[in-house]
Amino acid sequence: MHRIRGFVWLVVAAVCGMALIAPSIAMAKAKRQLPVEEAILTFAPEVPPPITRKTPAVVRATLQGGMKEMPITDQFSYTFWTFNDHVPGPMIRARVGDTLELHMTNTDSSGMPHNVDFHAVTGPGGGATVTTVVQGEERVAWFKLLHPGLFIYHCAAPPVMDHIANGMYGLILVEPKAGLPRVDHEFYVLQSEFYTKDAPEGATKLEFSHEHGLQEHPRFVVFNGRVGSLVGDHALKAKTGDHIRIYFGNGGPNLISSFHVIGEIFDNVYREADLISPPAHSVQTTLVPPGGATVVEFETEVPGSYTLVDHAIFRVEQGGVGFLQVEGPPRHDIYVSQDDAATCPGCLVHP
């Protein structure tokens, strides 16, 4: 009798094993029929080049979770939790119908697990449930990209809010089948907040405060991971007559962004990064929720300095400001004054 029961359990185990293996075999066969390409990963404000192919492919990308001490201001450093040693993490570009082959690794010597939740992925956890790794591990998963759009990705290992608050987020662009209209410049900009403890006198490093995050009292609200990331020599650059596209995300974890470029009106706004519906036109400011994104386009008609802000304007003093420097001949038919522009010493918005 015991032999019969043992045999039955062996059969059940074999059947269950076949059931688990079958999807992997099916995926493997599907992947063999598609070309495989390495994703071109870029760090903000750079954007991967447009997709030129017209058929699906397997797009292979590696994300590495870890920790890295870097400047958060000119005065203070901070231990960020990172994807690929950057905040925000790399931007990934693919096409609807592609299969994202994700290799998730971890170099975090603290023992902290990391994973990735792609808002572009259909399935449990956006992929988080099958990509959790600790130091030295690697997990591989395949996700078919069913919806075009610009999507946030972030770490979703517990506590999720701490992983996001410390810098583990980025953007993935899934182009529609017809692609996107050509522009002269594309930029990757991601807003987020950082919550820190008060610094002791003489300190040069700040520490994370979960309590301030819970109270939604950030010390910094920044673009691209630190105060001053788009200021001075790091400002975005363009020329008059250029068509600009900004892929703008909000990593949060808490605050809604009122994204605005001072001196420009958005010709096209793909609200909530919907790349299928017709865009809105002539928009001054657009709302982007935590965990959301938008795509804005405009032409640079007049030379000068244009200021990127969250128009919840006190956040400028928390670091939420950047610049687009536009060079070119004057356009007196659009913008002219009796006197030359005055300087604004100490002004954060119009320096």
Rosetta silent file (secondary structure, phi, psi, omega in degrees, C-alpha in Angstrom):
SEQUENCE: MHRIRGFVWLVVAAVCGMALIAPSIAMAKAKRQLPVEEAILTFAPEVPPPITRKTPAVVRATLQGGMKEMPITDQFSYTFWTFNDHVPGPMIRARVGDTLELHMTNTDSSGMPHNVDFHAVTGPGGGATVTTVVQGEERVAWFKLLHPGLFIYHCAAPPVMDHIANGMYGLILVEPKAGLPRVDHEFYVLQSEFYTKDAPEGATKLEFSHEHGLQEHPRFVVFNGRVGSLVGDHALKAKTGDHIRIYFGNGGPNLISSFHVIGEIFDNVYREADLISPPAHSVQTTLVPPGGATVVEFETEVPGSYTLVDHAIFRVEQGGVGFLQVEGPPRHDIYVSQDDAATCPGCLVHP
SCORE:     score description
SCORE:     0.000 S_00000001
   1 L     0.000  -42.966  179.288    0.000    0.000    0.000 S_00000001
   2 H   -63.030  -36.416  178.873    2.858    2.387    0.914 S_00000001
   3 H   -64.684  -40.020 -179.866    4.496    1.625   -2.432 S_00000001
   4 H   -64.055  -45.314  179.424    1.279    2.508   -4.278 S_00000001
   5 H   -61.563  -42.356  179.152    0.950    5.809   -2.380 S_00000001
   6 H   -61.144  -40.314  179.274    4.593    6.598   -3.070 S_00000001
   7 H   -64.515  -42.195  179.406    4.073    5.892   -6.745 S_00000001
   8 H   -60.635  -44.498 -179.869    0.995    8.144   -6.831 S_00000001
   9 H   -64.149  -35.772  177.050    2.903   11.018   -5.213 S_00000001
  10 H   -63.294  -42.153  179.060    5.701   10.586   -7.757 S_00000001
  11 H   -63.844  -45.290  179.140    3.178   10.787  -10.585 S_00000001
  12 H   -60.036  -45.236 -179.503    1.549   13.891   -9.067 S_00000001
  13 H   -61.848  -40.045  179.729    4.938   15.544   -8.605 S_00000001
  14 H   -64.912  -42.980  179.682    5.880   14.750  -12.188 S_00000001
  15 H   -63.217  -45.120  179.097    2.623   16.175  -13.531 S_00000001
  16 H   -62.691  -40.067  178.047    2.994   19.357  -11.436 S_00000001
  17 H   -62.168  -41.819  177.785    6.580   19.686  -12.577 S_00000001
  18 H   -62.096  -38.462 -179.876    5.480   19.373  -16.197 S_00000001
  19 H   -63.673  -36.968  179.563    2.840   22.041  -15.585 S_00000001
  20 H   -75.455  -35.971 -177.426    5.474   24.424  -14.273 S_00000001
  21 H   -74.915  -32.256 -174.828    7.979   23.627  -16.984 S_00000001
  22 H   -54.463  -47.869  179.028    5.489   23.887  -19.853 S_00000001
  23 H   -60.543  -36.739  179.158    5.144   27.703  -19.750 S_00000001
  24 H   -64.748  -39.834  177.905    8.946   28.036  -19.658 S_00000001
  25 H   -65.035  -43.394  179.348    9.246   25.785  -22.713 S_00000001
  26 H   -61.754  -42.798  178.958    6.540   27.761  -24.512 S_00000001
  27 H   -64.446  -41.896 -179.786    8.295   31.043  -23.691 S_00000001
  28 H   -61.149  -41.813  178.266   11.634   29.639  -24.817 S_00000001
  29 H   -64.192  -41.613  179.783   10.134   28.588  -28.169 S_00000001
  30 H   -63.347  -40.719 -178.460    8.553   32.013  -28.605 S_00000001
  31 H   -66.563  -35.568 -179.910   11.843   33.738  -27.805 S_00000001
  32 H   -63.108  -23.007 -178.265   13.728   31.617  -30.336 S_00000001
  33 L   -87.019   -6.521 -178.471   11.470   33.021  -33.045 S_00000001
  34 L  -113.323  146.141  172.737   12.320   36.637  -32.190 S_00000001
  35 L   -67.274  150.234  179.149   15.593   38.508  -32.625 S_00000001
  36 E  -111.003  131.210  176.997   17.374   39.377  -29.390 S_00000001
  37 E  -132.357  146.007  176.468   18.859   42.813  -28.821 S_00000001
  38 E   -78.456  129.859  177.482   20.649   44.359  -25.884 S_00000001
  39 L   -64.027  137.185  171.551   18.758   47.321  -24.453 S_00000001
  40 L   -87.135  108.190 -177.392   20.599   50.610  -24.742 S_00000001
  41 L   -96.042  134.027  179.278   20.381   51.925  -21.198 S_00000001
  42 E  -128.201  156.084  179.053   20.905   55.627  -20.550 S_00000001
  43 L  -109.673  144.019 -175.031   21.053   57.743  -17.432 S_00000001
  44 L   -53.345  137.357    8.826   19.131   60.970  -16.935 S_00000001
  45 L   -94.186   11.894 -177.651   18.898   63.306  -18.739 S_00000001
  46 L   -75.650  150.310 -177.546   19.984   61.131  -21.693 S_00000001
  47 L  -124.238  137.327  175.905   17.390   59.068  -23.606 S_00000001
  48 L   -59.858  153.929 -178.562   17.972   55.844  -25.581 S_00000001
  49 L   -66.139  155.827  179.236   17.682   56.240  -29.374 S_00000001
  50 L   -59.416  152.971  175.247   14.302   55.714  -31.075 S_00000001
  51 L   -78.033  126.579 -179.394   13.266   52.216  -32.124 S_00000001
  52 L  -104.116  -20.266 -179.659   13.623   51.865  -35.905 S_00000001
  53 L   -73.332  159.030 -176.951   12.533   48.250  -36.402 S_00000001
  54 L  -113.526    5.481 -179.229    8.911   47.457  -37.256 S_00000001
  55 L  -128.369  158.712 -177.302    8.680   43.974  -35.775 S_00000001
  56 L   -66.733  158.829  176.266    8.881   42.635  -32.192 S_00000001
  57 L  -147.749  165.876  168.244   12.116   41.579  -30.522 S_00000001
  58 E   -89.928  120.403 -178.856   13.388   40.283  -27.220 S_00000001
  59 E  -105.333  114.944 -174.427   14.965   43.273  -25.465 S_00000001
  60 E   -96.909  126.580  179.908   17.502   42.187  -22.870 S_00000001
  61 E  -137.436  147.191  176.950   18.229   44.504  -19.935 S_00000001
  62 E  -117.309  127.436  171.825   20.077   44.115  -16.637 S_00000001
  63 E  -115.685  132.244 -177.116   19.109   45.987  -13.488 S_00000001
  64 E  -119.151  117.784  176.878   21.392   45.791  -10.477 S_00000001
  65 E   -82.357  146.663  178.994   20.156   46.728   -7.030 S_00000001
  66 E  -176.485 -170.081  176.001   22.576   48.204   -4.543 S_00000001
  67 E  -129.227  145.396  179.953   23.597   51.083   -2.315 S_00000001
  68 E  -153.582  130.538  175.288   25.945   53.947   -3.126 S_00000001
  69 E   -82.496  125.790 -178.764   27.002   57.079   -1.271 S_00000001
  70 E  -145.295  164.323  176.130   26.779   60.112   -3.563 S_00000001
  71 E   -66.872  137.763  170.007   26.232   63.868   -3.249 S_00000001
  72 L  -106.613  -24.183  169.648   22.623   64.959   -2.732 S_00000001
  73 L  -141.271  177.615  174.616   23.682   68.621   -2.500 S_00000001
  74 L   -67.835  -18.983 -176.573   27.021   70.398   -2.782 S_00000001
  75 L   -97.812  -33.878 -171.351   27.177   70.262    1.016 S_00000001
  76 L  -123.155  148.799  167.735   25.870   66.800    1.895 S_00000001
  77 E  -105.172  172.237 -176.090   26.208   63.216    0.724 S_00000001
  78 E  -156.557  143.982  175.000   23.615   60.491    1.150 S_00000001
  79 E   -86.947  101.088  179.456   23.542   56.697    0.887 S_00000001
  80 E   -82.354  149.171  166.373   21.180   56.124   -2.022 S_00000001
  81 E   -96.146  127.117 -162.944   19.538   52.801   -2.838 S_00000001
  82 E  -128.610  157.242  159.443   20.143   52.449   -6.547 S_00000001
  83 E  -105.391  122.710  176.761   19.514   50.695   -9.803 S_00000001
  84 L    56.544   36.443  174.459   22.811   50.390  -11.692 S_00000001
  85 L    65.388   19.578 -179.965   24.549   52.804   -9.291 S_00000001
  86 E  -134.240  153.541  169.766   22.417   55.787  -10.383 S_00000001
  87 L  -129.801  119.206   -4.554   19.400   57.767   -9.174 S_00000001
  88 L   -70.477  170.474  177.046   17.172   57.657  -11.076 S_00000001
  89 L   -68.519  176.435 -175.807   17.885   54.262  -12.585 S_00000001
  90 L   -65.396  151.055  173.246   18.524   53.795  -16.295 S_00000001
  91 E   -87.426  135.403  178.800   15.890   54.536  -18.895 S_00000001
  92 E  -112.122  139.472  178.622   14.823   51.526  -20.969 S_00000001
  93 E  -126.055  130.896  179.646   13.284   51.869  -24.440 S_00000001
  94 E  -145.137 -170.023 -176.636   11.287   49.168  -26.208 S_00000001
  95 E  -130.762  145.286  179.462    8.315   48.745  -28.553 S_00000001
  96 L   -57.285  135.536 -175.324    4.815   47.456  -27.895 S_00000001
  97 L    95.549  -15.486  175.000    4.785   43.713  -28.557 S_00000001
  98 L   -67.821  160.034  169.826    8.430   43.301  -27.512 S_00000001
  99 E  -108.753  120.794  176.882    9.416   40.854  -24.810 S_00000001
 100 E   -83.959  117.938  174.055   11.516   42.391  -22.062 S_00000001
 101 E   -96.781  107.618 -172.220   14.125   39.915  -20.840 S_00000001
 102 E  -104.509  122.785  173.019   15.038   41.223  -17.411 S_00000001
 103 E  -104.090  113.723 -178.359   18.154   40.116  -15.548 S_00000001
 104 E  -106.769  124.297  179.832   17.895   41.273  -11.928 S_00000001
 105 E  -127.629  173.898 -174.759   21.040   41.195   -9.773 S_00000001
 106 E  -149.428  126.690  176.222   22.044   42.558   -6.371 S_00000001
 107 L  -113.027   12.402 -173.081   25.350   43.868   -4.984 S_00000001
 108 L   -75.291  107.112 -176.004   23.927   45.122   -1.689 S_00000001
 109 L   -74.706   -7.731  178.120   26.244   43.844    1.065 S_00000001
 110 L   -73.379  -13.051 -175.453   23.734   44.834    3.786 S_00000001
 111 L    90.873    0.135 -179.393   21.664   41.756    2.935 S_00000001
 112 L   -67.071  128.228  173.726   18.766   43.898    1.731 S_00000001
 113 L   -76.715  150.877  175.431   16.671   42.182   -0.979 S_00000001
 114 E  -136.894  155.255  175.636   15.790   44.156   -4.108 S_00000001
 115 L  -153.849 -167.518  177.747   13.457   43.565   -7.050 S_00000001
 116 L  -143.968  131.992  173.387   11.625   45.548   -9.708 S_00000001
 117 E  -108.661  108.521  176.646    7.977   46.393  -10.262 S_00000001
 118 E   -89.435  120.036  174.443    7.486   47.595  -13.840 S_00000001
 119 L   -67.096  -10.156  177.444    4.300   49.606  -14.260 S_00000001
 120 L   -87.837   -6.889 -172.739    4.582   48.533  -17.922 S_00000001
 121 L  -101.165  135.156  175.652    4.263   44.826  -17.073 S_00000001
 122 L   -95.435  116.998 -179.096    1.002   42.881  -16.937 S_00000001
 123 L   145.726  166.898 -174.176    1.126   40.241  -14.193 S_00000001
 124 H   -52.859  127.711  175.168    1.523   39.861  -10.406 S_00000001
 125 H    69.036    8.480 -175.266    3.629   42.578   -8.838 S_00000001
 126 H    60.158   21.681 -178.411    4.595   44.001  -12.205 S_00000001
 127 H   105.911  -11.982 -175.635    7.385   41.431  -12.088 S_00000001
 128 H   -61.802  -35.376 -174.558    8.407   42.019   -8.466 S_00000001
 129 H   -69.627  -16.565 -177.836    7.304   38.558   -7.323 S_00000001
 130 H  -117.657    9.750 -178.002    9.724   36.820   -9.695 S_00000001
 131 L  -124.491    9.797 -177.547   12.710   39.189   -9.547 S_00000001
 132 L   -71.812  127.909 -178.236   13.554   39.395   -5.819 S_00000001
 133 E  -139.009  152.436  168.457   17.276   38.829   -5.196 S_00000001
 134 L  -110.799  178.537 -174.371   19.812   39.237   -2.407 S_00000001
 135 L   -52.207  131.031  176.268   23.530   39.864   -2.829 S_00000001
 136 L    88.026   -9.414 -179.819   25.136   37.585   -5.392 S_00000001
 137 L   -91.755  158.701  171.963   21.884   36.242   -6.833 S_00000001
 138 E  -139.027  134.297  173.673   20.475   36.700  -10.331 S_00000001
 139 E  -125.265  143.331 -178.686   16.941   36.105  -11.528 S_00000001
 140 E  -121.031  135.482  178.884   15.775   36.207  -15.111 S_00000001
 141 E  -143.661  156.937 -179.282   12.203   36.825  -16.234 S_00000001
 142 E  -123.103  130.069 -177.261   10.423   37.560  -19.499 S_00000001
 143 E  -130.331  122.202  174.978    7.574   40.058  -19.812 S_00000001
 144 E   -80.506  130.458 -176.028    5.620   40.775  -22.968 S_00000001
 145 L   -90.025  104.098 -171.152    4.953   44.511  -23.268 S_00000001
 146 L   -91.738  -19.034 -173.348    1.270   44.768  -24.143 S_00000001
 147 L  -127.668  130.608  173.242    0.664   48.508  -23.746 S_00000001
 148 L   -74.886  156.243  177.647    2.505   51.499  -25.206 S_00000001
 149 E   149.251  178.170  173.426    3.316   54.419  -22.930 S_00000001
 150 E  -107.727  124.096 -170.234    5.897   55.884  -20.584 S_00000001
 151 E  -128.651  144.672  169.984    5.988   53.969  -17.313 S_00000001
 152 E   -75.341  145.341  160.621    7.648   54.165  -13.925 S_00000001
 153 E  -125.426  154.083 -179.297    9.520   51.178  -12.561 S_00000001
 154 E  -158.218  162.559  173.493   10.628   50.878   -8.935 S_00000001
 155 L   -73.187  140.607 -179.662   11.828   48.436   -6.321 S_00000001
 156 L  -126.548   20.538  173.859    8.961   46.785   -4.452 S_00000001
 157 L   -72.555  147.350 -177.406   10.848   44.769   -1.833 S_00000001
 158 L   -73.036  145.990  -10.871    9.548   45.430    1.679 S_00000001
 159 L   -76.053  124.698 -173.135    9.288   48.025    2.997 S_00000001
 160 H   -54.994  -43.844 -175.591    8.361   49.311   -0.464 S_00000001
 161 H   -62.221  -33.763  179.398    8.169   52.946    0.601 S_00000001
 162 H   -69.929  -39.165  179.285   11.732   52.925    1.928 S_00000001
 163 H   -64.337  -41.107  178.713   13.143   51.493   -1.302 S_00000001
 164 H   -70.031  -45.332 -176.747   11.363   54.164   -3.347 S_00000001
 165 H   -62.173  -24.112 -178.629   12.173   56.994   -0.932 S_00000001
 166 L   -95.828    2.251  169.487   15.868   56.145   -1.120 S_00000001
 167 L   120.705    7.328 -173.940   16.095   56.288   -4.907 S_00000001
 168 L   -94.219   84.967  178.981   15.070   52.996   -6.523 S_00000001
 169 E  -159.601  164.442  177.915   13.032   54.083   -9.559 S_00000001
 170 E  -171.380 -169.607 -177.874   13.359   54.843  -13.249 S_00000001
 171 E  -124.601  143.237  168.647   11.461   55.018  -16.537 S_00000001
 172 E  -124.936  126.898  177.682   10.673   52.532  -19.294 S_00000001
 173 E  -100.772  124.862  175.000    9.327   53.824  -22.594 S_00000001
 174 E  -112.317  104.690 -176.660    7.218   51.430  -24.667 S_00000001
 175 E   -70.264  146.166  171.225    6.785   52.972  -28.096 S_00000001
 176 L   -67.172  166.070 -175.947    3.553   52.430  -30.037 S_00000001
 177 L   -56.914  -37.740 -178.532    3.781   50.314  -33.191 S_00000001
 178 L   -80.994   -1.665 -178.334    3.973   53.373  -35.415 S_00000001
 179 L    77.254 -168.189  179.811    6.704   54.898  -33.272 S_00000001
 180 L  -118.959  150.522  178.215    6.834   58.540  -32.204 S_00000001
 181 L   -58.837  147.503  179.941    7.228   61.663  -34.350 S_00000001
 182 L   -69.151  140.016  172.440   10.813   62.799  -34.818 S_00000001
 183 L  -132.584  170.819 -178.007   12.068   65.628  -32.605 S_00000001
 184 L   -82.936  -35.015 -179.399   15.433   67.355  -32.276 S_00000001
 185 E  -141.450  138.558  171.619   16.043   66.583  -28.596 S_00000001
 186 E  -121.516  137.042 -179.314   14.635   64.110  -26.084 S_00000001
 187 E  -128.850  147.483  178.672   15.320   64.457  -22.364 S_00000001
 188 E  -108.761  113.629  179.714   14.754   62.169  -19.356 S_00000001
 189 E  -130.009  129.971 -179.092   13.664   64.048  -16.231 S_00000001
 190 E  -132.602  126.660  178.813   12.351   62.402  -13.069 S_00000001
 191 E   -94.243  144.590  175.425   11.117   64.200   -9.959 S_00000001
 192 E  -160.485  170.124  179.367   11.300   62.693   -6.486 S_00000001
 193 E  -117.794  155.168  174.004   11.564   63.564   -2.804 S_00000001
 194 E  -129.475  136.907 -174.904   14.094   62.704   -0.116 S_00000001
 195 L  -115.679  115.971 -174.865   13.327   62.502    3.583 S_00000001
 196 E  -129.071  157.316  172.532   16.252   62.984    5.934 S_00000001
 197 L   -73.289  159.792  174.683   16.969   63.438    9.603 S_00000001
 198 L   -63.969  137.689 -177.162   18.242   66.794   10.818 S_00000001
 199 L   -83.135  129.745  173.560   21.981   67.008   10.313 S_00000001
 200 L   -62.060  156.101  179.825   24.154   67.423   13.415 S_00000001
 201 L   -57.850  130.341  179.206   26.420   70.470   13.390 S_00000001
 202 L    86.012   -4.065 -178.667   29.418   69.854   11.146 S_00000001
 203 L   -69.853  148.064  176.370   27.911   66.773    9.480 S_00000001
 204 L  -119.046    0.276 -179.999   28.585   66.161    5.803 S_00000001
 205 E  -131.213  136.873  178.712   26.286   63.148    5.362 S_00000001
 206 E  -101.633  152.151  179.693   22.508   62.937    5.744 S_00000001
 207 L  -118.044  149.410 -178.917   20.528   59.912    6.922 S_00000001
 208 E   -66.140  143.006  175.000   17.112   58.659    5.829 S_00000001
 209 L  -123.684  105.995  175.486   14.072   59.390    7.995 S_00000001
 210 H   -63.508  -36.098 -178.594   11.156   56.982    7.632 S_00000001
 211 H   -62.374  -43.292  178.326    9.193   59.143   10.062 S_00000001
 212 H   -66.333  -33.281  174.972    9.465   62.250    7.873 S_00000001
 213 H   -64.459  -41.856  179.136    8.364   60.154    4.917 S_00000001
 214 H   -63.572  -34.598  178.756    5.329   58.982    6.853 S_00000001
 215 H   -84.311   -6.384 -178.808    4.503   62.596    7.665 S_00000001
 216 L    60.360   44.719  178.096    5.126   63.605    4.022 S_00000001
 217 L  -118.103   83.103 -178.494    7.635   66.266    5.048 S_00000001
 218 L   -75.042  149.986  170.685   10.519   66.029    2.558 S_00000001
 219 L   -84.373  -34.840 -178.604   13.766   67.882    3.010 S_00000001
 220 E  -129.181  140.872  167.143   14.444   67.818   -0.733 S_00000001
 221 E  -125.032  115.730 -166.289   12.272   67.774   -3.848 S_00000001
 222 E  -133.638  164.329  168.584   14.598   67.290   -6.803 S_00000001
 223 E  -104.720  134.013  173.201   14.962   66.472  -10.468 S_00000001
 224 L    55.879   40.969  162.234   17.181   63.540  -11.435 S_00000001
 225 L    90.186   -9.430  179.516   18.316   62.507   -7.993 S_00000001
 226 L  -162.679  160.575  174.503   19.997   65.531   -6.475 S_00000001
 227 L   -66.781  131.564  176.276   19.845   69.284   -5.964 S_00000001
 228 L    84.737   12.916 -176.810   21.360   71.076   -8.959 S_00000001
 229 L   -66.434  -23.429 -178.842   21.258   68.154  -11.393 S_00000001
 230 L  -124.108   37.245 -176.227   19.986   70.428  -14.200 S_00000001
 231 L  -122.761  148.461  176.285   21.701   73.672  -13.157 S_00000001
 232 H    64.091 -127.736 -178.832   24.792   75.466  -14.504 S_00000001
 233 H   -65.072  -15.763 -178.251   26.974   73.209  -16.620 S_00000001
 234 H   -96.024    4.166  179.060   24.358   70.453  -16.226 S_00000001
 235 L   -62.929  150.321  173.900   21.499   72.463  -17.762 S_00000001
 236 E   -67.190  151.284 -175.534   19.721   70.989  -20.758 S_00000001
 237 E  -126.666  142.386  176.193   20.830   72.521  -24.083 S_00000001
 238 E  -157.493  175.103  176.396   18.958   73.368  -27.302 S_00000001
 239 E  -123.453  159.273  178.150   18.851   75.887  -30.154 S_00000001
 240 L   -60.531  142.226 -178.432   16.062   78.089  -31.416 S_00000001
 241 L    87.822   -5.158  178.628   13.730   76.243  -33.742 S_00000001
 242 L   -76.096  147.685  171.307   14.361   72.898  -32.053 S_00000001
 243 E  -100.959  125.227 -172.376   11.500   70.582  -31.217 S_00000001
 244 E  -111.645  140.055  171.103   11.888   69.236  -27.667 S_00000001
 245 E  -127.473  125.914  176.767   10.355   66.184  -26.041 S_00000001
 246 E  -111.648  122.775  171.391   10.648   65.628  -22.280 S_00000001
 247 E   -90.706  107.339 -171.314    9.898   62.232  -20.791 S_00000001
 248 E  -114.093  124.734  178.005    8.905   63.268  -17.291 S_00000001
 249 E  -119.811  161.340  176.826    8.290   60.851  -14.443 S_00000001
 250 E  -126.801  104.267  179.307    7.395   61.244  -10.783 S_00000001
 251 E   -75.348  -16.505 -178.673    9.005   58.689   -8.515 S_00000001
 252 E    73.373 -139.560   16.647    7.339   60.207   -5.483 S_00000001
 253 L   -87.125   -6.639 -170.696    6.964   58.561   -3.094 S_00000001
 254 L  -121.176  -38.265 -163.149    4.358   61.045   -1.872 S_00000001
 255 L   -93.988  140.127  170.096    3.957   64.328   -3.748 S_00000001
 256 L   -76.640  139.494  177.117    2.023   65.208   -6.896 S_00000001
 257 E   -99.676  136.559  171.966    4.077   67.256   -9.361 S_00000001
 258 E  -106.636   81.537 -169.934    2.711   70.334  -11.150 S_00000001
 259 E   -74.056  129.676 -174.753    5.240   70.228  -13.989 S_00000001
 260 E  -148.206  143.490  171.932    5.813   73.552  -15.721 S_00000001
 261 E  -114.658  111.737 -175.780    8.515   75.124  -17.894 S_00000001
 262 E   -65.816  124.769 -179.746    8.638   78.869  -17.248 S_00000001
 263 L    94.853    0.107  177.568    8.488   80.765  -20.531 S_00000001
 264 L  -128.602  154.372  171.045    7.140   77.864  -22.576 S_00000001
 265 L  -120.931  130.400 -176.983    3.712   76.478  -23.393 S_00000001
 266 E   -69.502  119.941  175.885    3.537   72.772  -24.125 S_00000001
 267 E   -65.617  -41.671  179.977    2.467   72.245  -27.735 S_00000001
 268 E  -134.113  134.710  172.813    1.580   68.630  -26.947 S_00000001
 269 E  -128.135  116.784  173.651    0.943   66.905  -23.632 S_00000001
 270 E   -89.833   88.669 -172.277    0.431   63.163  -23.557 S_00000001
 271 H   -60.862  136.428 -177.518   -1.353   63.189  -20.227 S_00000001
 272 H    55.476   24.228  175.180   -0.450   60.333  -17.894 S_00000001
 273 H    61.860   28.475  173.811    1.951   59.276  -20.674 S_00000001
 274 L   -76.714  110.731 -176.641   -0.867   57.882  -22.829 S_00000001
 275 L   -97.576   10.309  179.147    0.777   57.618  -26.254 S_00000001
 276 L  -103.103  -46.643 -179.467   -2.339   56.343  -28.055 S_00000001
 277 L   -70.511  153.428  175.631   -4.914   59.083  -27.483 S_00000001
 278 L   -59.411  140.391 -179.337   -4.479   62.445  -29.234 S_00000001
 279 L   -73.590  158.806  169.266   -2.395   64.787  -27.044 S_00000001
 280 E   -76.629  154.687 -176.741   -3.695   67.940  -25.401 S_00000001
 281 E  -122.002  153.054  174.029   -2.434   71.207  -26.913 S_00000001
 282 E    53.442   56.086 -176.742   -1.273   74.580  -25.566 S_00000001
 283 E  -105.536  134.723 -178.307   -0.981   73.438  -21.969 S_00000001
 284 L   -86.345  -42.270 -174.807    0.765   75.562  -19.319 S_00000001
 285 E  -145.389  140.954  179.946    1.139   73.062  -16.436 S_00000001
 286 E  -130.749  140.913 -178.363    0.392   69.364  -16.166 S_00000001
 287 E   -85.563  136.601  177.626   -0.186   67.180  -13.115 S_00000001
 288 E  -132.177  114.420 -177.263    1.883   64.035  -12.628 S_00000001
 289 L   -76.889  162.972  171.809    1.012   61.757   -9.663 S_00000001
 290 L   -58.002  134.632 -176.570    3.540   59.674   -7.723 S_00000001
 291 L    79.011   14.204 -179.432    4.195   56.552   -9.749 S_00000001
 292 E  -124.317  179.245 -177.502    3.055   58.335  -12.916 S_00000001
 293 E  -153.282  168.489  173.372    4.538   60.029  -15.950 S_00000001
 294 E  -148.953  163.667  173.853    3.832   62.398  -18.787 S_00000001
 295 E  -127.688  124.835 -179.810    5.353   63.294  -22.149 S_00000001
 296 E  -122.121  147.724  179.251    5.500   66.950  -23.189 S_00000001
 297 E  -133.484  143.376  175.543    6.622   68.540  -26.458 S_00000001
 298 E  -159.564  161.075  176.278    7.348   72.139  -27.403 S_00000001
 299 E  -102.808  142.886  179.713    9.340   74.240  -29.852 S_00000001
 300 L   -96.964   92.370 -176.536   12.038   76.634  -28.668 S_00000001
 301 L   -80.940  -36.804 -170.776   11.258   79.827  -30.603 S_00000001
 302 L  -115.104  134.549  178.262   13.089   82.422  -28.466 S_00000001
 303 L   -69.557  157.628  177.698   16.667   82.182  -27.118 S_00000001
 304 E   139.495 -166.099 -177.653   17.305   82.365  -23.407 S_00000001
 305 E  -106.640  128.144 -179.369   17.004   80.437  -20.165 S_00000001
 306 E  -117.845  135.778 -169.624   13.890   78.383  -19.435 S_00000001
 307 E  -107.150  123.797  174.862   13.186   77.076  -15.943 S_00000001
 308 E   -88.022  126.135 -179.570   11.808   73.624  -15.170 S_00000001
 309 E  -141.402  159.954  157.602    9.799   73.641  -11.948 S_00000001
 310 E   -90.734  118.097 -171.652    7.180   71.910   -9.930 S_00000001
 311 L   -75.534    5.700  157.783    4.757   74.842   -9.728 S_00000001
 312 L   -74.831   81.949 -150.800    4.021   74.014   -6.117 S_00000001
 313 H   -68.236  -22.189  176.527    6.598   76.756   -6.100 S_00000001
 314 H   -62.223  -19.494 -179.671    8.026   76.559   -2.572 S_00000001
 315 H   -68.698  -16.201  172.829    9.588   73.289   -3.722 S_00000001
 316 H   -56.622  -40.388 -179.438   12.090   75.362   -5.704 S_00000001
 317 H   -73.514  -10.551  174.948   13.749   76.097   -2.358 S_00000001
 318 H   -98.020    3.215  176.640   13.894   72.352   -1.703 S_00000001
 319 L   113.196   -3.793 -174.697   15.798   71.752   -4.940 S_00000001
 320 L   -81.830   68.600 -179.571   12.960   71.364   -7.467 S_00000001
 321 E  -152.423  143.627  175.555   14.415   73.510  -10.252 S_00000001
 322 E  -151.540  173.733 -173.981   16.329   72.961  -13.485 S_00000001
 323 E  -136.534  146.712  170.189   17.157   74.879  -16.656 S_00000001
 324 E  -117.256  116.673 -179.357   17.000   74.569  -20.424 S_00000001
 325 E   -97.590  121.554 -176.689   19.457   76.908  -22.149 S_00000001
 326 E  -113.574  124.476  179.011   18.412   77.875  -25.683 S_00000001
 327 E  -105.909  148.607  177.361   20.870   79.543  -28.068 S_00000001
 328 L   155.802  174.940 -179.854   20.029   81.383  -31.261 S_00000001
 329 L   -69.947  153.183  179.024   19.292   84.757  -32.856 S_00000001
 330 L   -58.729  152.804  173.608   16.759   87.092  -31.208 S_00000001
 331 L  -121.152   76.256 -177.156   13.091   86.802  -32.170 S_00000001
 332 L   -67.739  -13.710  175.805   11.924   90.407  -31.809 S_00000001
 333 L   -76.005  -14.467 -179.433    8.737   89.505  -33.626 S_00000001
 334 L  -113.025  -39.690 -169.755    7.809   87.365  -30.584 S_00000001
 335 L  -144.693  112.080 -179.239    9.678   88.808  -27.572 S_00000001
 336 L  -150.175  150.134 -179.505   11.105   92.335  -27.313 S_00000001
 337 L  -141.802  163.000  178.111   11.460   94.960  -24.587 S_00000001
 338 L   -67.441  -38.551 -177.704   12.491   98.572  -24.149 S_00000001
 339 L  -117.060  159.758  175.646   15.345   97.605  -21.807 S_00000001
 340 L   -66.526  156.626  177.942   17.719   94.687  -21.605 S_00000001
 341 L   -62.702  136.407  179.191   16.830   91.828  -19.272 S_00000001
 342 L   -88.527  144.586  174.743   17.896   92.524  -15.697 S_00000001
 343 L   -74.466  160.456 -176.791   19.903   90.033  -13.683 S_00000001
 344 L  -131.993   77.818 -176.780   18.370   88.590  -10.541 S_00000001
 345 L   -57.117  129.735  178.164   21.138   87.943   -7.986 S_00000001
 346 L    81.139   -3.297 -179.732   20.203   85.144   -5.618 S_00000001
 347 L   -79.360  128.617 -178.518   17.035   84.293   -7.552 S_00000001
 348 L   -81.197  -22.204 -174.670   16.544   80.541   -7.863 S_00000001
 349 L   -96.447  -37.495  179.454   14.047   80.762  -10.721 S_00000001
 350 L  -129.330   71.672 -176.158   15.571   83.498  -12.947 S_00000001
 351 L   -68.829    0.000    0.000   19.280   83.660  -12.080 S_00000001
